[in-house]
Amino acid sequence: MDYIRGGLQLNLSVAIDFTASNGTPTTSSSLHYLDPYKPNQYQKAIMAVGNILLNYDYDKMIPAFGFGAKPNFPQLRSPTTDHCFPLSGRYDIIEAAGMEGLMAMYANSLQNVSLSGPTYFAPILEKFIGIANESHQSGGRTYQILLILTDGEIHDMARTVDLIVGNCNLPLSIIIVGIGNANFNNMSTLDGDNGLFDGKGRMAQRDIVQFVPFNQVSGNPDVLAR
């Protein structure tokens, strides 16, 4: 809080998992199903965590990305799986305006993606690390927070660990929220409470990852905030 009082700005970015393991969005059993009467788990998690962090985000503009899908937007199409694409479907507009803008962008994206796979974190992390590094090099007083919402295990664990360990000196933190009831063992490993080691045996000098299984805290806002 001393840093916040001293003028440090926080900037929230969001990355959403669109891999096929979430289930077809048009079916009610899907984690991405848009029920007109109640929010799905992704919407609940975005609102719950976002409303906490946006209190500290100076401009309320949220860079938002998707991964694990084939984009079919009017201005962004790919026949192969894209592991880091703007949720807006446009590379010239990557930010959502506040929570309302983010929720609208998420809902629209579900009409313009084909869920695919596998689940890779590295492309999203590389994009995010680039943003943090650029801000740091320019002398900006901004701390980056990446919120990743995912439904299961990742398939590029080694590369993901190397990126986290190799960049833990940058002003950034990563919050991973587990959606659904999948096996999240790898996410707990990334959390690094007992130390995180890369492929060369180097330990992360700072614990920058927090994993939260949403089902365990969704009913308790105080626990989620902590």
HELIX and SHEET records of a PDB file:
HELIX    1   1 ASP A    2  ARG A    5  1                                   4    
HELIX    2   2 ALA A   20  ASN A   22  5                                   3    
HELIX    3   3 GLN A   41  LEU A   53  1                                  13    
HELIX    4   4 LEU A   54  TYR A   56  5                                   3    
HELIX    5   5 GLY A   98  SER A  109  1                                  12    
HELIX    6   6 ALA A  122  GLN A  137  1                                  16    
HELIX    7   7 MET A  157  GLY A  166  1                                  10    
HELIX    8   8 ASN A  185  ASP A  191  1                                   7    
HELIX    9   9 PHE A  214  VAL A  217  1                                   4    
HELIX   10  10 PRO A  221  ALA A  225  1                                   5    
SHEET    1   A 6 PHE A  85  PRO A  86  0                                        
SHEET    2   A 6 MET A  61  PHE A  67 -1                                        
SHEET    3   A 6 GLN A   9  ASP A  17  1                                        
SHEET    4   A 6 THR A 142  THR A 150  1                                        
SHEET    5   A 6 LEU A 172  GLY A 178  1                                        
SHEET    6   A 6 VAL A 209  PRO A 213  1                                        
SHEET    1   B 3 PHE A  85  PRO A  86  0                                        
SHEET    2   B 3 MET A  61  PHE A  67 -1                                        
SHEET    3   B 3 GLU A  95  ALA A  97 -1                                        
SHEET    1   C 3 LEU A  76  ARG A  77  0                                        
SHEET    2   C 3 ALA A  69  PHE A  73 -1                                        
SHEET    3   C 3 VAL A 113  LEU A 115 -1                                        
END                                                                             
